[in-house]
Amino acid sequence: MAMFADDDRPKPKRLHEIGCDLTFLSAAELEERIALLHEEIERLKTEKSSKTSSRSAAEGFFKSK
């Protein structure tokens, strides 16, 4: 019996792991990974921006009191 409901779900396959061996990848596969990493960078930047603006708004609210 699984401790948590998610325990029996298959883990998603990683499409790229930082520092992995790239020796046997084709140029096309490398381009795919580069595109995925660019998308991930943009997602991270968006999340950072959201958190930074939320924090700035909170700090501004408490400083004005």
Secondary structure as GFF3:
##gff-version 3
##sequence-region A 1 65
A	DSSP	three_ten_helix	5	8	.	.	.	ID=ss1
A	DSSP	alpha_helix	27	63	.	.	.	ID=ss2
###
